[in-house]
Amino acid sequence: MTDTRLRLTILGGYLGSGKTTWLRHQLHVGAFGPRVHVVVNEAAEVPVDDALLAGAEGMTLLSGGCCCCVGRDDLTAALRDLCDARSRLSADALRLERIVLETSGLADPGAIVQAIQSDPVLINHIVVDETTVAVDALHALAQLATEPLGRRQVGAADRMILTKTDASDPAALATLRATLATLNGHAAVSAAVLGDAVALPPLPADAAPATLPPLGPEDARGPIRPTQVAIPEGLDWSAFTLWLSALLYARGDDLVRVKGVVRTPAGRLLLQTVRKVVQSPEILPEQGDARSDNMIVFIGRGYRPEDLGRSMHRFLGLPVPTQP
């Protein structure tokens, strides 16, 4: 008998690995076929990544917690709603064919698969077709050496997409590929730059994996958490850029990811960093969820969340907020 259940693709990967960029390109070229619904999960309360996927045919946003743990019930409810809407259509109707779940950079894809397969309703309506994990070629070796979550994400992959390979040192890229093979030898590995597929060179015969230290189930430095900082009206952008540059220089290893949508004289600007690397700004369309405007999300550990806003206000000569 033909399996008529909904196909689900889980898209995982560490913070800043390029999941959204890759997904946006796949949707643009129709790689997932017709009638695709995208579910975007963000750990922060104020969403940002959904602004980049505004062209998706259908979208559900789950913000405020990773869907592998605190947001698990919200994910289950959203998937049940999609299955219910599909079931109400006749068999010959143009029904939904696939769901693509873009997880938070803090999510464990294996836990999401387990949640779906253990749900008595979803197991009858959804089959997990593939778990794709984006791997940042510039930062993955450091992440794998220090972050248990990074290793779990790689271990859960059916397919790994190496991103930013154009900016990666060839020797380091070879070491990364050999390391990934030791962590997950069954996953297919390919590469993409700005979402577009590129060829990987042959792996050198003498490529050796990195020596990874043993890690516990969780990082001893504590959990990575999102912190939202509102951008004041009439901001001096030169001063703000200087403050952000100084912050990344001093705390770039603790601030794993910074992203936000800010209104500038040039329009809605997408601001993104990965550790100490500032990505090229991107002008966004005017339409979109205005809740994300003039809000920067800092994702990291090793600092008090309230200190970020206070630091920015002091640097810019603005009144320091009394509330954390």
Secondary structure, 3 states (H helix, E strand, C coil): CCCCCEEEEEEEECCCCCHHHHHHHHHHHCCCCCCEEEEEEECCCCCCHHHHHCCCCEEEEEECCCCCCCCHHHHHHHHHHHHHHHHCCCCCCCCCCEEEEECCCCCCHHHHHHHHHCCCCHHHCEEEEEEEEEEECCCHHHHHHHCHHHHHHHHCCCEEEEECHHHCCHHHHHHHHHHHHHHCCCCEEEEEECCEEECCCCCCCCCCCCCCCCCCCCCCCCCCEEEEEECCCCCCHHHHHHHHHHHHHHHCCCEEEEEEEEEECCEEEEEEEECCEECCCEEECCCCCHHHECEEEEEECCCCHHHHHHHHHHHCCCCCCCCC
